Every structure is written in C-alpha cells, then in structure tokens.
Amino acid sequence: MLKHKVIPIALLASLACSLPVYAAPHPSDGAFDNKIVKRIKVDNIYETIDYLSKQPRVAGTKAEHDAAKYIEKQFKSYGYDTELQPFEFSSYKEPDRVSLSVSGYEDTEWELGNFTYGVSGQASGELVYAGLGRESDLEGVDLTGKIALIQRGEISFGDKVLNAARAGAEAVLLFNNSSGVINGTLGGPNDDFVPVLALTKAQGEELLAKLEAGESLTAAVEVEGARIEDSTSYNVIATKKPDKKKSTGQIIVVGAHHDSVEGAPGANDDASGTATTLELARVMANMPIDTELRFVTFGAEENGLLGSYAYVESLSEEEIESTVGMFQMDMVGSRDAGKLIMYTVDGEKNIVTDLGAAAGSRLSETVNYGREGRSDHVPFAEVGIPAALFIHAPVEPWYHTPEDSIDKISKDKLQEVAEIVGAAVYQIARPDTPALENARVAPKKVEYDFEERELE
C-alpha cells in the first residue's frame, strides 16, 4: 500500500491563502536554468561512461565493487558526504554449458542466450508455439511434457517462463522480437522455473514457420552449471545538506544504477545515467540550496531493483516523508533509442514529471510521460515518494548485449537529459522557491501528454 505525504496544517493554510493551484512562472527561471546548463560539461559525462564501460559491472563482482568505489571517490572530490552502503543478495552464476537440438536441424549451430536466474536442467519433447506466453495465450494449449516456443514482448521473461511451467512445459525457448540474442533476467530466483534458452528473432521465426505449416518438431534443451550464490553489492550515496537556517526540511534524490548484465559493458545501461548523476552532482556541488540533495547510484538493479529497495528500506519514516521527489536516469545516452519520456509507476503525473515537463519546455521541448516500472524509481513510488524514470524509448536494439558500448553514445542526448533533470532538480533546491510550493505543484503550468510508448 502506498504511503501518503503528510503536510503540516499550518503550511496547508499558507498554501490556501497565498498560492494558486499552479504558481506563476518565476521571472528568473531562465536565469537559474542557465546556471545549470552553462556548468554542464558533456565531455565529463562521456569520459565517465567510457571509463565505466571498459568491462561488465555485474552485481556482486569485483568489477562492480571497483565501479562503486570509483563513483564514491568522484563524489568525495566534489565535496559531498558519501557512504558506500553494502547489502547482501543472492547472485546468479551463469551456466557452464547450454545446448539445443531440434529435429531436422542436426547440423545447425544455434546462437543461444541465457537468462539470469535461469535454472539448470535437461528436457526434451514436442515443440509447441505459445505466443507471447501470456495466460490468455496458454488457454487450451496442452504443454504437458513439451517445449514451449515463446516470443519476446508485452510481459516479463520471468512471467513467460512461469506461465509455461504452470501449463506443464518442461522447458522454454524464447525468441527475440528484434535483432541479436536476448541477454535478460527472469527477475529473481524461483523454484518454479524450468530451463529456458534465448533464440534470435530469425531462428525463432524459422521454427514458428515450420510449426504453422503443420510440421512436427521435437527439441532437446540442456542447461548445466547455473546456480545461485550469496553476494554483496553496494549503493553509493552522496549528500549535500543546505544551511540549517535556510533549510526547507525537504530531500530530493537523483539516481541511476551502476551495475550491468553479464557480457554487456553497459555503456548506455546504465553508465550513461550514472555518469550524468555524477556530472549533476559536480555542477550543484557549490550552488546555493535550501533543500537536501542526495545523489545515489544503485547496485544490483539488473537483479531485480535490489539496490534501490535496500536504500528505501534504510530510510526512516521522517526521511520518507521529507523526500519530495526522486529523479531516476536509466539509459539516457543511446544514439539509436527513441525520444525522452518520463515514466511513473502508476501512469499518473506527479511533481517530478511536472518539473521535468516544465524544464523541458524552457530548454528544448516538452517531455511527455507514460506508465512503466522496471527501474529504480519503483521502490520509491511504493512508499509514496513522487518518482519518475527518465529514459529514451523505445530502447536501442543492442540493449543488454555486448554491443552496448561507448561508440553508440550520443552526446546530444546526454546533454539534453542533464539539462532537463538538472534544471528540474534545481527548481526545487534553489533558495528562492517556497518549500510547500515545490512539494505540491509545478512551478509553471505546462501541458504535457500521456503516451502509450513501450520501452522495447
């Protein structure tokens, strides 16, 4: 159940007497935006992405810990109070061996992918197409003792596998809806999973064509050596407190996740968000504020938002009530992704999207909003903190692949997101804006629309 913000009665009375539903635009909004924009150095962001994406930063590994220590060192160099917040989790060891054989394809070398939290096992049986693996797709489909062929899209990988397993499938072949091999996660350990392998779009469509033509196919799937291990990941927290005499008592969180998936250097996902978070921290390090700023990079996002859940669980009730907005940046630099959008968990506008849309309208163009979870804004929303995910959608074709590298990064997109998020955050944090106004309404009424835009 979501917790609701509690606002003191005195402040509510003040709002009723002095503030309209939407406050008029401040005459110096543009000047304050320039204070942010002129200080942003996009080359800093690009170089940090380049440094972090030299190798994958899988949660629980030395590479991820090294990345967290590097990020903390950068925050410290800007003058922030920092904390490396450890948390324990169950990590996934990739299988030592995967194999697939299909009748009539004896000489085929399959281009196979694995899923984080996939289980070991062997299975063979008739291959049956099960659509997108939704419950509605499986109504009336007998998968008992069979191998399910499922297409990517609409619901999570984990739900596809669980739905097929509940329908009796012994294993799942999941094929892509775009080029390349899927490198995804099932979301977390589950004893009900059956072995699953990923196929390319071309491979899956070829098998589907044969099934639709009435041909009978049998498949054998083998996954060996996959297992769950106890590991430690880290959040990196950097805090800048305002002068006590000027403090509004409010907190703003700006975040990104610093881990990546196995085999992917994670330049866009999410070294781009991490590097932009670092640059905004640098820009605001010496700027006057009346609101506490917390810049946080999360570990183990790819394992199920584990870092952001650990961070939110560490907050006191007072901290939760005082946090007026959470800005999450995930995959904000790919040259081949779509336009910027702001996603909220419930698909409703909030103070974060209001501020983001207003900043966008002042700096470039208004940014629309949509409904989507799947990133570190989710745990904040679940405790009642207004939160939104800033991301370009649809995402690039090589998301979660070895091709997520620095050469695919657009400095223009990095600049755009840094300016919009930076201006939106400083709209709250700067000393000339009343505390309650920022907690309740946008600083400027801007029309922006809901979009049904899928991430992939």
C-alpha positions as CSV (number, residue, x, y, z in Angstrom):
1,M,0.0,0.0,0.0
2,L,1.3,3.4,-0.9
3,K,2.0,5.8,1.9
4,H,0.7,9.3,1.5
5,K,2.6,12.5,2.1
6,V,1.7,14.3,5.4
7,I,1.7,18.1,5.2
8,P,1.5,20.2,8.3
9,I,-1.8,22.1,8.8
10,A,-0.1,25.4,9.1
11,L,1.6,25.0,5.7
12,L,-1.7,23.9,4.1
13,A,-3.3,27.1,5.4
14,S,-0.4,29.1,4.0
15,L,-0.9,27.4,0.6
16,A,-4.7,28.1,0.6
17,C,-4.1,31.8,1.3
18,S,-1.1,32.5,-0.9
19,L,-0.7,30.0,-3.7
20,P,-2.8,29.2,-6.8
21,V,-3.1,25.6,-8.0
22,Y,-0.2,26.3,-10.3
23,A,2.2,29.1,-9.3
24,A,3.1,31.6,-12.0
25,P,6.4,31.1,-13.7
26,H,9.2,32.8,-11.7
27,P,10.7,35.6,-13.7
28,S,14.2,34.3,-13.2
29,D,13.6,30.6,-14.1
30,G,15.6,31.0,-17.3
31,A,18.5,32.6,-15.5
32,F,18.6,29.7,-12.9
33,D,18.4,27.2,-15.8
34,N,21.4,28.9,-17.3
35,K,23.3,28.4,-14.0
36,I,22.9,24.7,-14.5
37,V,23.2,24.5,-18.3
38,K,26.4,26.5,-18.6
39,R,28.1,24.4,-16.0
40,I,27.3,21.0,-17.6
41,K,30.3,19.6,-19.4
42,V,29.0,16.8,-21.6
43,D,32.6,15.6,-22.2
44,N,32.8,14.7,-18.5
45,I,29.7,12.5,-18.8
46,Y,31.1,10.8,-22.0
47,E,34.5,10.2,-20.4
48,T,32.9,8.7,-17.3
49,I,30.8,6.4,-19.5
50,D,33.9,5.4,-21.3
51,Y,35.7,4.6,-18.1
52,L,32.9,2.6,-16.5
53,S,32.1,0.6,-19.7
54,K,35.5,-1.0,-20.2
55,Q,34.0,-4.2,-18.8
56,P,30.7,-5.5,-17.5
57,R,29.8,-4.4,-13.9
58,V,27.8,-7.4,-12.8
59,A,26.4,-7.1,-9.3
60,G,28.4,-8.8,-6.6
61,T,31.6,-8.9,-8.7
62,K,34.9,-7.2,-8.2
63,A,34.2,-5.1,-11.3
64,E,31.0,-3.7,-9.7
65,H,32.7,-3.0,-6.4
66,D,35.5,-1.2,-8.2
67,A,33.0,0.9,-10.1
68,A,31.2,1.8,-6.8
69,K,34.5,2.8,-5.2
70,Y,35.3,5.0,-8.3
71,I,31.9,6.7,-8.1
72,E,32.3,7.3,-4.4
73,K,35.8,8.8,-5.0
74,Q,34.3,11.2,-7.6
75,F,31.5,12.3,-5.2
76,K,34.1,12.9,-2.5
77,S,36.2,15.0,-4.9
78,Y,33.2,17.3,-5.3
79,G,32.9,17.8,-1.6
80,Y,30.0,15.6,-0.8
81,D,29.5,13.5,2.3
82,T,29.5,9.9,1.0
83,E,28.5,6.4,2.1
84,L,29.2,3.1,0.4
85,Q,26.1,1.1,1.5
86,P,26.5,-2.7,1.3
87,F,23.7,-5.1,1.0
88,E,23.5,-8.9,0.7
89,F,21.7,-10.6,-2.1
90,S,21.6,-13.9,-4.0
91,S,23.6,-13.7,-7.2
92,Y,23.4,-15.8,-10.2
93,K,26.2,-17.9,-11.7
94,E,26.0,-18.3,-15.4
95,P,25.7,-21.9,-16.7
96,D,28.9,-23.7,-17.8
97,R,27.1,-25.2,-20.8
98,V,23.9,-24.7,-22.8
99,S,22.8,-26.7,-25.8
100,L,19.8,-27.2,-28.1
101,S,18.9,-29.7,-30.7
102,V,15.8,-29.7,-32.9
103,S,14.7,-32.4,-35.2
104,G,15.6,-31.6,-38.8
105,Y,18.3,-29.2,-37.7
106,E,21.1,-31.7,-36.9
107,D,23.9,-29.6,-38.4
108,T,22.6,-26.2,-37.1
109,E,24.8,-24.2,-34.7
110,W,22.2,-22.3,-32.6
111,E,23.0,-18.8,-31.4
112,L,21.9,-19.3,-27.8
113,G,21.4,-16.8,-24.9
114,N,20.8,-17.4,-21.2
115,F,18.7,-15.6,-18.7
116,T,19.9,-14.5,-15.2
117,Y,18.2,-16.7,-12.6
118,G,17.5,-19.4,-15.2
119,V,17.8,-22.9,-13.8
120,S,19.9,-25.9,-14.8
121,G,18.2,-29.0,-16.2
122,Q,17.6,-31.2,-19.2
123,A,14.3,-31.6,-21.1
124,S,13.1,-33.0,-24.4
125,G,9.7,-33.1,-26.1
126,E,7.4,-31.8,-28.8
127,L,7.9,-28.1,-29.7
128,V,4.7,-26.1,-29.3
129,Y,4.2,-22.4,-30.1
130,A,2.8,-20.5,-27.1
131,G,2.6,-16.9,-28.5
132,L,3.8,-14.3,-26.0
133,G,3.5,-16.7,-23.1
134,R,0.6,-14.8,-21.5
135,E,-2.0,-16.7,-19.6
136,S,-4.5,-15.9,-22.4
137,D,-2.1,-17.4,-24.9
138,L,-2.0,-20.7,-23.0
139,E,-5.7,-21.2,-22.6
140,G,-6.5,-24.5,-24.2
141,V,-2.8,-25.2,-25.1
142,D,-1.5,-28.6,-23.8
143,L,2.2,-28.1,-22.8
144,T,2.5,-31.1,-20.6
145,G,5.9,-32.7,-21.2
146,K,6.5,-30.3,-24.1
147,I,8.9,-27.5,-25.0
148,A,7.2,-24.1,-25.4
149,L,8.3,-21.7,-28.1
150,I,7.5,-18.2,-26.9
151,Q,8.1,-14.8,-28.5
152,R,9.5,-11.8,-26.6
153,G,7.2,-8.9,-25.7
154,E,4.5,-7.4,-23.5
155,I,5.1,-9.3,-20.3
156,S,8.4,-10.1,-18.4
157,F,10.6,-13.0,-19.2
158,G,10.0,-14.4,-15.8
159,D,6.3,-14.4,-16.2
160,K,6.5,-16.1,-19.6
161,V,8.6,-18.9,-18.1
162,L,6.3,-19.3,-15.1
163,N,3.2,-19.3,-17.2
164,A,4.6,-22.0,-19.5
165,A,5.8,-24.1,-16.5
166,R,2.3,-23.9,-14.9
167,A,0.8,-25.1,-18.1
168,G,3.1,-28.2,-17.9
169,A,6.1,-27.2,-20.2
170,E,9.3,-28.9,-19.4
171,A,11.4,-26.1,-20.9
172,V,11.1,-22.8,-22.9
173,L,12.7,-21.4,-26.0
174,L,12.2,-17.7,-26.0
175,F,13.0,-15.8,-29.3
176,N,13.7,-12.2,-29.8
177,N,11.4,-9.6,-31.4
178,S,14.4,-7.6,-32.7
179,S,17.9,-8.4,-34.0
180,G,20.5,-10.0,-31.8
181,V,20.4,-12.5,-28.9
182,I,18.4,-11.7,-25.8
183,N,20.6,-11.2,-22.7
184,G,17.9,-10.8,-20.0
185,T,16.8,-11.7,-16.5
186,L,14.0,-13.7,-15.0
187,G,13.8,-11.1,-12.2
188,G,14.9,-13.3,-9.3
189,P,15.2,-16.9,-8.1
190,N,12.1,-19.1,-8.3
191,D,11.9,-22.8,-7.7
192,D,9.0,-23.0,-10.3
193,F,11.2,-22.0,-13.2
194,V,12.0,-24.6,-15.9
195,P,15.1,-24.4,-18.1
196,V,15.0,-21.6,-20.7
197,L,17.2,-20.6,-23.6
198,A,17.1,-17.5,-25.8
199,L,17.0,-17.6,-29.6
200,T,17.5,-14.9,-32.2
201,K,14.4,-13.4,-34.0
202,A,15.4,-15.2,-37.2
203,Q,15.8,-18.6,-35.5
204,G,12.5,-18.4,-33.6
205,E,10.6,-17.2,-36.7
206,E,12.0,-20.1,-38.8
207,L,10.9,-22.6,-36.2
208,L,7.5,-20.9,-35.9
209,A,7.0,-21.0,-39.7
210,K,7.5,-24.8,-39.7
211,L,5.1,-25.3,-36.9
212,E,2.5,-23.1,-38.6
213,A,3.0,-25.1,-41.8
214,G,1.9,-28.2,-39.8
215,E,5.4,-29.7,-39.4
216,S,6.0,-31.6,-36.2
217,L,9.3,-30.7,-34.4
218,T,10.9,-32.1,-31.3
219,A,13.6,-30.3,-29.2
220,A,16.1,-31.1,-26.5
221,V,17.3,-28.4,-24.1
222,E,20.2,-28.6,-21.7
223,V,21.4,-26.1,-19.2
224,E,24.3,-27.1,-16.9
225,G,26.1,-25.3,-14.0
226,A,23.7,-22.5,-13.3
227,R,23.3,-21.8,-9.6
228,I,22.5,-19.1,-7.0
229,E,25.3,-17.7,-4.8
230,D,25.3,-15.3,-1.8
231,S,27.0,-12.0,-2.8
232,T,27.4,-8.4,-1.7
233,S,26.5,-5.3,-3.8
234,Y,26.7,-1.6,-3.0
235,N,24.8,1.6,-3.2
236,V,26.8,4.8,-3.4
237,I,25.2,7.8,-1.6
238,A,26.4,11.4,-1.8
239,T,24.7,14.0,0.3
240,K,24.7,17.8,0.2
241,K,22.9,19.5,3.1
242,P,21.7,23.1,3.0
243,D,22.4,25.7,5.6
244,K,20.3,24.9,8.6
245,K,18.9,28.4,8.8
246,K,17.6,28.2,5.2
247,S,16.6,24.6,5.1
248,T,13.1,23.6,3.9
249,G,13.4,20.2,5.5
250,Q,12.9,18.6,2.2
251,I,15.0,16.0,0.3
252,I,15.5,15.3,-3.4
253,V,17.0,12.1,-4.7
254,V,18.7,11.9,-8.1
255,G,19.7,8.3,-9.1
256,A,20.9,5.8,-11.6
257,H,22.2,2.2,-11.4
258,H,25.8,1.4,-11.8
259,D,25.6,-2.3,-12.4
260,S,25.2,-4.1,-15.8
261,V,24.3,-7.5,-17.0
262,E,26.7,-10.4,-17.7
263,G,28.5,-9.9,-21.0
264,A,27.4,-6.3,-21.6
265,P,29.7,-3.3,-21.0
266,G,26.6,-1.3,-20.1
267,A,27.6,2.0,-21.7
268,N,24.1,3.1,-22.0
269,D,22.6,0.7,-19.4
270,D,23.4,2.4,-17.2
271,A,26.8,4.0,-17.2
272,S,25.0,6.9,-19.0
273,G,22.7,7.5,-16.1
274,T,25.5,7.1,-13.6
275,A,27.8,9.5,-15.4
276,T,25.0,12.1,-15.7
277,T,24.3,11.7,-12.0
278,L,27.9,12.4,-11.2
279,E,28.0,15.4,-13.5
280,L,24.9,17.0,-12.0
281,A,26.5,16.4,-8.6
282,R,29.6,18.2,-9.7
283,V,27.5,21.1,-11.2
284,M,25.5,21.6,-8.0
285,A,28.3,21.0,-5.5
286,N,28.9,24.7,-4.8
287,M,25.5,26.1,-5.7
288,P,23.2,27.6,-3.0
289,I,20.4,25.3,-2.0
290,D,17.7,25.2,0.7
291,T,16.8,21.5,0.1
292,E,19.0,18.5,0.9
293,L,20.3,16.8,-2.3
294,R,21.1,13.1,-2.4
295,F,22.8,11.6,-5.4
296,V,22.6,7.9,-5.3
297,T,23.9,5.2,-7.7
298,F,22.3,1.8,-7.0
299,G,23.8,-1.7,-7.3
300,A,22.0,-4.9,-8.4
301,E,19.3,-3.1,-10.4
302,E,19.6,-5.8,-13.0
303,N,18.9,-8.5,-10.3
304,G,15.5,-7.0,-9.5
305,L,16.0,-3.4,-8.3
306,L,17.7,-4.8,-5.2
307,G,19.9,-1.7,-4.5
308,S,17.1,0.8,-4.6
309,Y,14.9,-1.5,-2.4
310,A,17.8,-1.7,0.1
311,Y,18.2,2.1,0.0
312,V,14.5,2.8,0.5
313,E,14.3,0.2,3.3
314,S,17.1,2.0,5.1
315,L,15.2,5.3,5.2
316,S,13.4,6.4,8.3
317,E,9.7,7.4,8.3
318,E,10.9,11.1,8.6
319,E,13.2,10.7,5.6
320,I,10.4,9.2,3.5
321,E,8.0,12.0,4.4
322,S,10.7,14.6,3.7
323,T,11.6,13.2,0.3
324,V,9.6,15.3,-2.2
325,G,10.9,13.8,-5.5
326,M,13.1,11.0,-7.0
327,F,14.6,11.5,-10.4
328,Q,15.8,8.2,-11.9
329,M,18.0,8.3,-15.1
330,D,18.3,4.9,-16.9
331,M,19.7,4.5,-20.4
332,V,19.8,8.2,-21.3
333,G,22.6,8.3,-23.9
334,S,22.0,5.9,-26.8
335,R,22.1,7.4,-30.3
336,D,19.7,4.8,-31.6
337,A,17.0,4.9,-28.9
338,G,13.8,6.9,-29.2
339,K,12.8,10.2,-27.7
340,L,13.0,11.1,-24.0
341,I,10.0,10.2,-21.9
342,M,9.2,10.2,-18.2
343,Y,7.6,7.0,-16.8
344,T,5.7,6.8,-13.5
345,V,4.7,3.5,-11.9
346,D,1.0,4.3,-11.8
347,G,0.9,6.3,-15.1
348,E,-0.1,9.5,-13.3
349,K,1.6,12.9,-13.3
350,N,3.4,13.9,-10.2
351,I,5.8,16.7,-9.0
352,V,8.7,15.1,-10.7
353,T,7.0,14.8,-14.1
354,D,5.6,18.3,-13.7
355,L,9.0,19.7,-13.1
356,G,10.6,17.7,-15.9
357,A,8.0,18.8,-18.4
358,A,8.4,22.5,-17.3
359,A,12.2,22.3,-17.6
360,G,11.9,20.6,-21.0
361,S,9.6,23.3,-22.3
362,R,12.0,26.0,-21.2
363,L,15.1,24.4,-22.5
364,S,14.2,22.4,-25.6
365,E,10.7,20.8,-25.9
366,T,8.1,19.4,-23.6
367,V,8.7,15.8,-22.5
368,N,5.7,13.5,-22.2
369,Y,5.0,10.9,-19.6
370,G,3.9,7.2,-19.6
371,R,3.4,4.2,-17.3
372,E,6.3,1.8,-16.7
373,G,8.2,0.2,-13.8
374,R,11.4,-1.8,-14.4
375,S,13.8,0.7,-12.9
376,D,14.9,2.1,-9.6
377,H,12.0,4.6,-9.3
378,V,9.7,1.7,-8.3
379,P,10.7,1.2,-4.6
380,F,10.3,5.0,-4.0
381,A,6.9,5.1,-5.6
382,E,5.8,2.1,-3.5
383,V,6.4,4.1,-0.2
384,G,4.6,7.2,-1.5
385,I,7.6,9.2,-2.8
386,P,6.9,11.0,-6.1
387,A,9.2,9.4,-8.6
388,A,9.8,9.1,-12.3
389,L,12.1,7.3,-14.7
390,F,13.8,9.5,-17.4
391,I,14.7,7.2,-20.4
392,H,14.7,7.2,-24.1
393,A,12.1,4.9,-25.6
394,P,12.0,2.6,-27.4
395,V,15.4,1.4,-26.3
396,E,18.2,0.6,-28.7
397,P,18.4,-2.9,-30.4
398,W,21.6,-3.9,-28.5
399,Y,20.2,-3.3,-25.1
400,H,21.6,-6.0,-22.7
401,T,24.2,-7.2,-25.3
402,P,27.9,-6.9,-25.8
403,E,27.1,-4.1,-28.4
404,D,26.1,-1.7,-25.6
405,S,29.4,0.2,-26.0
406,I,30.7,3.7,-25.9
407,D,30.6,4.2,-29.7
408,K,26.8,4.1,-29.5
409,I,26.5,7.0,-27.1
410,S,25.1,10.4,-28.2
411,K,26.5,13.5,-26.5
412,D,23.4,15.4,-27.7
413,K,21.1,13.1,-25.8
414,L,23.3,13.2,-22.7
415,Q,23.3,17.0,-22.8
416,E,19.5,17.0,-23.2
417,V,18.8,14.8,-20.2
418,A,21.5,16.5,-18.0
419,E,19.9,19.9,-18.7
420,I,16.3,18.9,-18.1
421,V,16.9,16.9,-15.0
422,G,19.4,19.4,-13.6
423,A,17.0,22.3,-14.2
424,A,14.1,20.4,-12.7
425,V,16.0,19.5,-9.6
426,Y,17.4,22.9,-9.1
427,Q,13.9,24.4,-9.5
428,I,13.2,22.7,-6.1
429,A,16.5,23.0,-4.5
430,R,17.3,26.7,-5.1
431,P,16.8,29.0,-2.1
432,D,14.2,31.4,-3.7
433,T,11.4,28.8,-4.0
434,P,8.9,28.2,-1.1
435,A,9.1,24.7,0.3
436,L,5.4,23.8,0.1
437,E,5.1,25.1,-3.4
438,N,7.6,22.6,-4.6
439,A,6.1,19.7,-2.7
440,R,2.6,20.4,-4.1
441,V,2.7,21.9,-7.5
442,A,4.8,22.5,-10.5
443,P,6.5,26.0,-10.7
444,K,4.8,26.5,-14.1
445,K,1.7,25.1,-15.7
446,V,2.8,23.1,-18.8
447,E,0.6,20.9,-20.9
448,Y,2.2,17.5,-21.5
449,D,0.6,14.3,-22.5
450,F,0.4,10.6,-21.6
451,E,2.0,8.3,-24.2
452,E,1.5,4.6,-24.7
453,R,5.1,4.1,-25.7
454,E,6.7,0.8,-24.9
455,L,10.4,0.5,-23.9
456,E,11.0,-2.3,-26.4
